[in-house]
Amino acid sequence: MRSRAVYLALITVICCLLAGCQGTKRSETIIIEDHEDQQATNDELSLFEVKTIYPVMEGKSDLVYPLGWSDENALITLGAKNYKFASTINRVEFPYVSQSKLWDESNSIFLFDNSIALSPDGQKVAFPVVENGAFALKLFSLTGDNNELLGAITTDQLRFVRMTWSSNSRFLSYSFMNEVDKQVKIGVFDMETRDTKWYSIAHNETDFKEFVSLHSVHVSDDGKSAAIVKYEAKQLMLVIGQWSGDKFKSKYEHPISSDGWVEWIHQDQIAFVGSDRNLYAYDQRNAVVSLLLRDIGLFRLSDDRKFIAFCQDGDSVFAARLYGNNVLNMKQIYKGIIPAQMAWSPNNGKLLLSGSKLYDIAQPMSEAQVAKGMQSLVIAFK
């Protein structure tokens, strides 16, 4: 009898609760597991099974600076006699033990951070050179098309040159300080129209009132938006916004890691590593910031934005699938190098990895010794 009374009391309470909720609208978020997609991720997991690791130009006397991929079986590299400047642009064919020169002149390519940029499609290289005794920015074709000079620059401006491509290889952006009015000038060269649009960022503008200099400018595939990385109070700051006339209109700011690398996932969403070493994605359509990964270093997205390579714990390199705002099927593919450069091959079957060993970085060395200690590998997946 007592148990029966308890059951009747419970039923009464439930009925009262249901009756009280009938007039109230409720919204719920329902997460449905996509079993079909899960099968796809299991298939793609085999892509990260390492088949072979190839050293790139191992044992060569010249320094080798890999820039990226020309096609699935060939790398584009810089050849240098020392760590200050390069004199050749080379193509290194599989199995990456010999090279052919694509550009070899008495003019020198000056090696500054982000001052040399290979287009994502592997067709063009942009870099600063000496032309007829003067500094200039050169756009060099790797396919035999006409080369172009983007413009002359001064010695002081050379120190600030940063060159980056949009992910569809249409827009080349670069920046330097105008010596006349001391403003930062940003040039965006359009490969389709073959012209350059210029933008100015003044010191006294609201968004850049503490502005010192730019690290890099990353233009979206449609050319309407940009992610600007600037130095501010000894901290790199990411500023995401859109072009407005010949100015830049800021929409979002976030402190980022000292590496300063950012990548557009698509023309409305951009990925970056914050100063807290977490990987974020900002979507400018709804101003939402999503956390993708915690505690990482360098990262690189594949050309189709389906995969991501990143490092953790210093010298551990991982590959994973990027699906929306989720990172899936994470797998360690290499350990022993702190990467300074990573690049996916066009069909995602290989990963270029370039960097130094952990014990090399731990030892005090000159810049020349650091450059000579760099090692480059190609990791081929099954």
Secondary structure as UniProt FT lines:
FT   HELIX           2..21
FT   TURN            22..23
FT   HELIX           35..45
FT   HELIX           46..48
FT   STRAND          50..55
FT   TURN            58..59
FT   STRAND          63..71
FT   TURN            72..73
FT   STRAND          74..80
FT   STRAND          85..93
FT   TURN            94..97
FT   STRAND          98..110
FT   TURN            113..114
FT   STRAND          117..118
FT   TURN            120..121
FT   STRAND          124..131
FT   TURN            132..133
FT   STRAND          134..141
FT   STRAND          148..153
FT   HELIX           155..158
FT   TURN            159..160
FT   STRAND          162..165
FT   TURN            167..168
FT   STRAND          171..177
FT   TURN            179..181
FT   STRAND          184..190
FT   TURN            191..194
FT   STRAND          195..201
FT   TURN            203..204
FT   HELIX           206..208
FT   TURN            209..210
FT   STRAND          213..219
FT   TURN            221..222
FT   STRAND          225..232
FT   TURN            233..234
FT   STRAND          235..244
FT   TURN            245..246
FT   STRAND          247..256
FT   TURN            258..259
FT   STRAND          262..266
FT   TURN            267..268
FT   STRAND          269..274
FT   TURN            275..276
FT   STRAND          279..283
FT   TURN            284..287
FT   STRAND          288..293
FT   STRAND          299..301
FT   TURN            303..304
FT   STRAND          307..312
FT   TURN            313..315
FT   STRAND          316..323
FT   TURN            324..325
FT   STRAND          326..335
FT   STRAND          338..344
FT   TURN            346..347
FT   STRAND          350..356
FT   HELIX           358..362
FT   HELIX           367..372
FT   STRAND          375..381
//
